[in-house]
Amino acid sequence: MMRVLLDVNVIISAIIAPKGTPRRVLEAWQHGRFLLIISEGIIAQVEEKLRCPRIGGAYGIGDEDIIWVTALLRTQADVIFVGPECLPGAMADPEDDYVLATGVLGHADCLVTGDRGLLALEEHQGMRPLTPTARLALLG
């Protein structure tokens, strides 16, 4: 089964836009179409961004929604430990380095992201960055 890492921006988009492509990617995971790789740091970033008034507040995301999504990720995904010594230092953004380290340590086949910097990599240690639309196309 393909091992897939979802970037923070894809998870956030899946939560705030229930009819969008990122939500369909998340639903494909929930239906067992791929194994989701995640790390505690990514879950923490998702929670932080959903609690931000500019994001969660603007879309009516409440505590119940945040508890649901973080519990779902912690219990249903393959949670990878990423220590500070694992960060590659390849990207200008430390959050992107953390995402790459999660994917490498979790042996992810692909990274689903909307981040242009990560998409520009084309490949990183066997992990291929894809947009949500490209990932859905691979699922058929």
N, C-alpha and C positions, 0 to 999 in steps of 0.2 A: 504494500500500500504506500502511496506517495506521502512523504512527510512535508508538510507545508507550514511555513511561518507567516502569520498575518501581522503586518506592521500596525502600530498604534493608530495611524490615520485611517486604515481600512476598518478596524474594529469600531472606532468612533463613528465613522460614516455609516456602518451597518446598524448602529444603535439609533442614530438620529434620523436616518432616512430609510424607513422600513420597506420602501419599494425600489430601492436602488440596487445596483450591481454588487456593491460590497455586502449587502444583506443577503443576496442570493449566494454569494460565496460562503458566508457564515452558515447559512441554512444547509448548503451542500456538506459542510463539515458535520453539522448536527445529524445529518442523514447517513453518516458513515462513508462519504465518498473519498475522504482523505483523513490522515492523522494530523491533528493540529499540534504544532510545536509552539511553546510560549515560555516566558520566564517571569519570575516574580517581579522583576523590574519593569517589564512591559505591562504587566497587569497593574502595577502601581501607577504607571504613566496614564493608562486608560482611566483609572479611577480619578486621578488628579485632574485630567482634562474634562471629564464628565462633571466634576464638582465645580469647575470654573463657571462663573455666571455667564461669561461670554459664549460658552459652548452648551453646557448642560442646562443652564438657566434659560437660555434663548430657545431651547427645544423642549422645555418642560420635563427634563430628565430629573427624577427625584431619587431619594435614597433607596427606595425599593428596586428601581431599575439598576442602580449601581451595584447594590448587593447581589442582585440576580446575575448580572453579567460577570462580575468578578468571581462569584462562586462557581458559575458554569465553567469559566476558564480554568480555575484551580482544580476542579474535580473531574473534568472531562477531557482536558488537553494533557499533553506530555509536558510537564513543567520542568524546565532545565535550570540548573544553578549556573549563574554567571558571576564569577568573582572578578574583582578589578584587574587582576593579573591577566585575564583572558581578553581584554579589550585590544583590538588590533591597532588602533590609532591611524586607521586608513582614511577616515573621513573628517571633514571640518567640523561636523556636528557630533558631539559626544553621544547623543541619543542614537544616531545612525550607527556608530561603532558598537553600541550595546545591542542593537538589532542584529548586526552582522555576527557578533559573538554568539548570540542566542542561536542563530541559524547554523553556524559552524559546529558548535558544541552539541546541538540537537540533530545533526546530520540531516538538515532540511534539504529537500530536493529543489524547492523554490521558495522565494520570498514574495508575497503578494503585497504590493505597496503602491502608493500614489506619489511617493517622494521622488522627485526628478533626479536628485543626486544618487540615490540607490539604484534607480532604473538605469542610469547611465553606466553603471558598472558592467552590465551585460552578463557577467558571471563572477562569482566570488567563491573560491574554494569548493567548487562543485555545486553551488547554489545559484539558481538562475532567478533574477528579479523579474517579476511579471506584474502587469496591471491587473486589477480585478477582472476586467473584461477578457484579457488574454487567458487568465486562469479558468474562467468559465468556459471559454472556447475549448480548452484542453479537456475539460470534463465532458464535453459533448452536449 
